[in-house]
Amino acid sequence: MRLIQLTDFHLHADRLARSRIGLPHRQLERVVAAAVRLRPDLVLVTGDVSEDRSAASYAEAARLLSGFDCPWSWLPGNHDEPGLMAECRPFDEVLDLGERRLLLLDTQRIGEEAGELGVARLAALDERLAEDTRPTLVAMHHPPVAVGSAWMDALGLRDAAAFWDCLAGHRHVEAVLCGHIHQAFSGHGPASAGRVTVYGCPSTSDQFLPSSVDFAVDEAAWPGFRVVDLGGRKLETWVERLAP
């Protein structure tokens, strides 16, 4: 099975609206065209679909994602309006991947850039992990580990310690896939939770400069996506980017 992760579209109702250095709609069109050629079995979108939180932006995202000849699912990011997203396409909480499962988590705190699961969502995660011990992937918008950029690390998952405490009791979690950071990244959770690998993904729009103290756009990096192959005992993953 091949999963492709897309993230951080930041679309507007106006297809010609610009980001800081590009045209998000046009960039997403090109990313989708490149990803389609890799023939995924599932497409996962890890949040920040919209920049202006408009119904039109979600409808356009859904139209472009329908270009894949496979199912797709999304979850909200800090920029999103979950009600409009769910009206356009209902959220999935669990996806069956055959020998594996994928759990999709909502880390949004309304009106805030940083994320949080909270007591209720953590309890639900604990129940989901306990009900099935197949190797499991967890997807969320906010990274549950520091990524090495001071400004971004202040906007990550606030209750990351509680998240890892939950995973410590369920050693079948294989990897965490996140958005939000607009860059390729891999890191690890704490040893107490089995050092689960956390993978970040390039945005389909602007890229953020890694290892930066203050906010900075990486003008040398191109939009891209993550490929995750789940055919063997261990997943294989890599990042694909658009050509200049």
ZIPE-V92647 format. One record per backbone hydrogen bond with DSSP energy under -1.0 kcal/mol. NH is the residue of the N-H (numbers start at 1). CO is the residue of the C=O. E is the energy in kcal/mol with one decimal. If there is no record, write none. Layout:
BEGIN
nh=NH co=CO e=E
nh=NH co=CO e=E
END
This chain:
BEGIN
nh=3 co=228 e=-3.2
nh=4 co=42 e=-2.3
nh=5 co=226 e=-2.8
nh=6 co=44 e=-2.9
nh=8 co=47 e=-2.3
nh=10 co=48 e=-2.2
nh=11 co=49 e=-2.3
nh=17 co=14 e=-1.8
nh=19 co=22 e=-3.2
nh=27 co=23 e=-2.6
nh=28 co=24 e=-2.4
nh=29 co=25 e=-2.2
nh=30 co=26 e=-2.0
nh=31 co=27 e=-2.5
nh=32 co=28 e=-2.9
nh=33 co=29 e=-2.1
nh=34 co=30 e=-2.1
nh=35 co=31 e=-2.7
nh=36 co=32 e=-2.7
nh=38 co=35 e=-1.5
nh=39 co=36 e=-1.8
nh=41 co=2 e=-3.2
nh=42 co=2 e=-1.4
nh=43 co=71 e=-1.8
nh=44 co=4 e=-2.8
nh=45 co=73 e=-2.4
nh=46 co=6 e=-2.1
nh=51 co=11 e=-3.5
nh=52 co=11 e=-1.2
nh=58 co=54 e=-1.4
nh=59 co=55 e=-2.3
nh=60 co=56 e=-2.1
nh=61 co=57 e=-2.0
nh=62 co=58 e=-2.5
nh=63 co=59 e=-2.0
nh=64 co=60 e=-2.3
nh=65 co=61 e=-2.6
nh=66 co=62 e=-1.5
nh=67 co=64 e=-1.6
nh=68 co=65 e=-1.8
nh=73 co=43 e=-2.3
nh=75 co=45 e=-1.5
nh=80 co=77 e=-1.2
nh=85 co=81 e=-2.1
nh=86 co=82 e=-2.8
nh=87 co=83 e=-1.8
nh=88 co=84 e=-1.7
nh=89 co=85 e=-3.0
nh=95 co=102 e=-2.7
nh=97 co=100 e=-2.5
nh=99 co=97 e=-1.1
nh=101 co=135 e=-1.7
nh=102 co=95 e=-2.4
nh=103 co=137 e=-2.9
nh=104 co=93 e=-2.2
nh=105 co=139 e=-2.9
nh=112 co=109 e=-2.4
nh=115 co=156 e=-2.5
nh=116 co=107 e=-2.3
nh=122 co=118 e=-2.2
nh=123 co=119 e=-2.2
nh=124 co=120 e=-2.1
nh=125 co=121 e=-2.3
nh=126 co=122 e=-2.4
nh=127 co=123 e=-1.9
nh=128 co=124 e=-2.5
nh=129 co=125 e=-2.5
nh=130 co=126 e=-1.6
nh=131 co=127 e=-1.4
nh=136 co=172 e=-2.5
nh=137 co=101 e=-2.9
nh=138 co=175 e=-2.3
nh=139 co=103 e=-3.1
nh=140 co=177 e=-2.3
nh=153 co=149 e=-3.0
nh=154 co=150 e=-1.1
nh=155 co=152 e=-2.1
nh=157 co=143 e=-1.8
nh=158 co=115 e=-3.1
nh=160 co=157 e=-1.3
nh=163 co=159 e=-2.0
nh=164 co=160 e=-2.5
nh=165 co=161 e=-2.0
nh=166 co=162 e=-1.9
nh=167 co=163 e=-2.1
nh=168 co=164 e=-1.6
nh=169 co=166 e=-1.1
nh=170 co=167 e=-2.1
nh=173 co=170 e=-1.1
nh=174 co=136 e=-3.2
nh=176 co=197 e=-2.4
nh=177 co=138 e=-2.9
nh=178 co=199 e=-2.6
nh=179 co=141 e=-1.3
nh=181 co=179 e=-1.4
nh=185 co=200 e=-1.0
nh=187 co=198 e=-2.2
nh=189 co=196 e=-2.6
nh=193 co=190 e=-1.5
nh=194 co=191 e=-1.9
nh=195 co=190 e=-2.3
nh=198 co=187 e=-2.8
nh=199 co=176 e=-3.1
nh=200 co=185 e=-2.4
nh=204 co=7 e=-1.7
nh=208 co=182 e=-2.4
nh=209 co=216 e=-2.7
nh=218 co=207 e=-2.7
nh=219 co=217 e=-1.1
nh=224 co=203 e=-1.7
nh=225 co=240 e=-2.4
nh=226 co=5 e=-2.1
nh=227 co=238 e=-3.0
nh=228 co=3 e=-3.3
nh=229 co=236 e=-3.4
nh=230 co=1 e=-3.5
nh=236 co=229 e=-2.3
nh=238 co=227 e=-1.8
nh=240 co=225 e=-2.6
nh=242 co=223 e=-2.9
END
